Amino acid sequence: MLISNERLFGQIMILILISECINYYPKFASDFEYKRIFVFGKWNITKMMIFSYGDEGTKYTYSGTEMVGKEYTEIIKEIKM
């Protein structure tokens, strides 16, 4: 079975990005945090850690909590392209 150059290039790029993400993980993990959210009439702490990235000045609202997007990392900028 032959694999086209474009498909092979795409698969190689995915592997490179995954590798970079794994190497970057210690820095990336520090961006996660538990958030206080308003659900079913009461405040709760999230069971999962949340983070937000976005364009400069972008704000997100999630269950009554406003989050300001942090500047994209170089890896995210690369993926976004």
C-alpha positions in Angstrom: 0.0 0.0 0.0 1.4 3.4 -1.0 1.0 6.4 1.2 0.9 9.8 -0.4 3.6 12.3 0.4 0.9 14.7 1.8 -0.5 12.1 4.1 2.9 11.0 5.3 3.9 14.6 5.9 0.7 15.1 7.9 1.4 12.0 10.1 5.0 13.1 10.7 3.9 16.6 11.7 1.4 15.1 14.2 4.1 13.0 15.7 6.5 16.0 16.0 3.7 18.1 17.6 2.9 15.4 20.1 6.5 15.0 21.0 6.9 18.8 21.5 3.7 18.8 23.7 5.1 16.0 25.9 8.4 17.9 26.3 6.6 21.1 27.1 4.2 19.4 29.5 5.8 20.6 32.8 5.4 24.3 31.7 2.0 23.7 30.2 0.6 21.9 33.3 1.2 24.9 35.4 -1.5 26.8 33.4 -4.2 24.5 34.7 -6.2 25.4 37.8 -9.4 24.5 39.6 -12.2 27.0 39.1 -15.2 28.0 41.1 -18.4 27.7 39.0 -22.1 28.3 39.6 -24.2 25.3 38.7 -27.8 24.4 39.7 -28.0 27.4 42.0 -24.9 26.9 44.0 -21.1 27.5 43.8 -18.9 24.4 43.3 -15.2 23.8 42.7 -14.6 22.0 39.4 -13.5 18.4 39.6 -11.3 18.8 36.5 -8.6 21.4 36.0 -9.3 24.1 33.5 -7.1 26.5 31.5 -7.9 29.1 28.8 -5.8 30.5 26.1 -6.9 33.2 23.7 -6.2 36.2 21.6 -5.0 39.2 23.6 -7.9 40.7 25.6 -10.2 37.8 25.1 -12.4 36.9 28.0 -14.4 33.7 28.4 -17.4 33.1 30.7 -18.0 29.5 32.0 -20.8 28.9 34.5 -20.7 32.3 35.9 -16.9 32.5 36.1 -15.0 34.9 33.9 -11.6 33.7 32.6 -9.1 35.8 30.7 -7.3 33.9 28.0 -3.6 33.6 28.5 -1.2 34.3 25.5 -0.9 31.3 23.2 2.2 29.1 23.6 4.5 28.6 20.7 3.1 25.1 20.2 -0.5 26.3 20.2 0.5 29.0 17.7 2.0 26.4 15.5 -1.1 24.1 15.6 -3.3 27.1 15.0 -1.6 27.9 11.8 
